[in-house]
Amino acid sequence: MVKYNPKDWLTFIFRFHESDTFRQLIPMMILIGLYSAGIAYLEIEFWQLADNSHVKNIPLMHTTVGFVLSLLLAYRTNTAYERWWEGRKLWGALVNNSRNLALKLSAYLSVEADRAFFRKSIPAFASVLSKHLLNEQLSQELFEGLDLTLDQHKHSPNQVAKILFHKANDLYTSGKITGEQFYIINAELQSFSDICGACERIKNTPIPYSYSSFIKKFIFFYIMTLPFGLVFSLGYYVIPVVVFIFYVLASLELIAEEIEDPFGSDDNDLPTKKIAANIKMHVEELI
């Protein structure tokens, strides 16, 4: 995730980081510029369509279609941001629930072996969930100091959640915690699986293909017809104008594509590994 100062305008304007849409769109912008130059040259030098009233009305169509396109892109980016923000809220809930579980267990448990188990296993769930969402292989270093071996072919977060619940149940059956205490920590234990399922729902359910494909086609045909109408009033200045309009519209779609899956490795995705590391630090302080 990119860290930045939101008040530093100059940095925003003149800095181009690796995931900046300008870098990604340079090849297409060059092609659009050449295409616009070709259309402008043909219309001005050969076709001379300026006297054709029907052709001169093309900008009216672009005005109407452009308004519809702006509504579609606004809905697209808002929907993508909602998915990103929901992912952040879920990981925020995981941080809070891990802390609350550690706080309660620090008061309930008096045996150091039990405290050490949860000191390692609670942060392990966040680390395993992060790797699970990134489709990364697990490392046994995550469970250093614990007698745990996870099956790589099974659902890893579920395995850790199962181990946590079984340990809590063993504490109850052995009389180390009361039934009321077991009931109190059950909410945090259950929330781990709920958060995992919600994150998987976001990751595994992208924006419908037909909707995303339609917007891309809409942008393409809108840009391809734009030089025909603007050349009458702009002349050869239509080239930078069309390129800039393409850059704005295509950038909005690229941004929406990137943030709709907040659990990837892009610059604007959520720093789940860092959040998991913070959970580990906080839990170790509490237990």
C-alpha positions, 0 to 999 in steps of 0.5 A, a space after each residue: 500500500 502506498 504511503 503518502 501525504 494527502 496535502 502535498 499536491 506537487 508530489 501527486 502531480 509530478 510523481 509517477 509510481 510504478 502502478 500509475 495509470 499514466 505509465 500503463 496507458 502510454 502505448 494506448 495513448 500513442 495509438 489514440 494520438 496517431 489515430 486522431 491525427 489521421 482522422 484530423 488530417 483526412 477530414 481537414 485536407 481531403 474529406 472537407 465535411 464541415 459543410 455537412 450539417 449531419 456530421 457537425 451534429 456528432 458533438 451533440 451525440 458525444 455530449 449525451 453519451 459522455 454523460 451516460 458514460 460518466 455515470 457508469 464510471 462513477 458507479 464502477 469506481 464507487 462499487 470497487 471502493 466499497 469492496 476495498 473499504 469492506 476488506 479494510 473493515 474486516 481486517 480492522 475487526 480481526 485486529 480488534 477481535 485478536 486483541 480482545 481475545 488476548 486480553 480475556 485470555 491474559 486474565 483467565 489463564 495462569 499456566 504459562 504453557 497455555 498462555 504461550 500457546 495462544 501467544 503464538 496461535 492467535 497471530 498465526 491465524 492472521 498470518 495464515 489468512 493473509 497468505 491464504 488470500 494472496 495464494 502463497 505457500 505457508 511456512 512452518 516458521 509461522 508456527 515456531 514454538 508450537 506443535 502444529 502441522 497444517 495440511 497444505 491441501 486443506 483450507 489453512 485458516 479453518 485449520 488454525 481456527 479449529 486448533 484454537 477452538 479445540 484448545 479453548 474447549 480443552 481448557 474448559 473440560 480440564 477446568 482451567 476456565 469456567 463455562 461462562 468464560 468459555 462462552 465469553 471468548 466464543 464470540 472472538 473465536 467464531 469471528 475469525 471464521 466469519 472474517 475469513 469467509 467475508 474476505 473470500 467472498 470479496 476475493 472470489 466474486 469479482 465484478 460481473 464480466 458482462 458489466 466490466 466488458 461493456 464499460 471497456 467497449 463503451 470507452 473504446 467506441 466513444 474515443 474512436 468516434 470523438 475525433 470525427 466531431 471535435 475536429 470541426 472546432 479544434 482542428 489538429 488540437 483534437 489530438 491532445 484533447 482526445 488523448 487526454 479524454 482517453 487517459 481520464 476515462 481509461 484511468 478510472 477503469 484501471 483504478 476500479 480494476 485494481 482496488 476491487 480486489 483489495 487482497 492482491 499485491 498491487 501498490 493500492 491493495 491492503 497491507 495484510 502482512 503488515 496488519 498481521 505483524 501488528 496483531 502479532 506484536 499486540 498479542 505478545 504484549 497482552 499475553 
